[in-house]
Amino acid sequence: MKSNALPDEEILTAYALGELDAYEAKEVEHLLHGDPDARAFVAQTRELAAQLTSALSTGEADLL
């Protein structure tokens, strides 16, 4: 069943950050296969995490 709402953003965020166990990750991957909005959310979350990590590691966090 396809709805207009994204699945639980907390679960998608945990997936994007690699915090799910193998079973949960497989469930999310199955969902992502058919949900472009969820894939976009995961991609955006990963990009933001990478930017934050970079800023923190280079001392640019005060610029955020």
C-alpha positions as MATLAB code, in Angstrom:
seq = 'MKSNALPDEEILTAYALGELDAYEAKEVEHLLHGDPDARAFVAQTRELAAQLTSALSTGEADLL';
ca = [
       0.000    0.000    0.000;
       1.492    3.335   -1.067;
       0.678    6.434    0.908;
       1.764   10.025    0.450;
       3.483   10.100    3.836;
       7.047    8.985    4.307;
       7.636    5.999    6.539;
       8.796    6.798   10.040;
      11.585    9.362    9.625;
      13.298    8.018   12.743;
      13.700    4.605   11.080;
      14.889    6.140    7.805;
      17.397    8.298    9.677;
      18.688    5.305   11.629;
      19.076    3.434    8.331;
      20.920    6.354    6.713;
      23.331    6.492    9.650;
      23.918    2.732    9.689;
      22.279    2.201   13.073;
      19.860   -0.615   12.183;
      20.513   -4.305   12.606;
      20.694   -6.477    9.491;
      17.024   -7.513    9.622;
      15.745   -3.956   10.010;
      18.092   -2.693    7.298;
      16.770   -5.311    4.862;
      13.194   -4.225    5.599;
      14.072   -0.591    4.897;
      15.951   -1.538    1.722;
      12.848   -3.338    0.495;
      10.813   -0.211    1.170;
      13.367    2.045   -0.527;
      13.205   -0.036   -3.677;
       9.686    1.211   -4.357;
       9.630    4.621   -2.663;
      11.559    7.460   -4.329;
      10.596    9.920   -1.578;
      12.085    7.646    1.078;
      15.241    7.208   -1.043;
      15.540   10.996   -1.320;
      15.116   11.384    2.433;
      17.880    8.835    3.081;
      20.178   10.546    0.565;
      19.567   13.964    2.128;
      20.163   12.587    5.612;
      23.439   10.997    4.538;
      24.557   14.227    2.861;
      23.759   16.279    5.968;
      25.584   13.780    8.192;
      28.631   13.976    5.914;
      28.583   17.778    6.015;
      28.307   17.821    9.799;
      31.089   15.264   10.181;
      33.318   17.280    7.886;
      32.577   20.541    9.697;
      33.278   18.986   13.073;
      36.523   17.365   11.934;
      37.862   20.580   10.380;
      36.806   22.891   13.196;
      34.217   24.660   11.063;
      31.340   23.712   13.365;
      31.075   27.300   14.614;
      30.140   28.300   11.055;
      27.033   26.123   11.069;
];
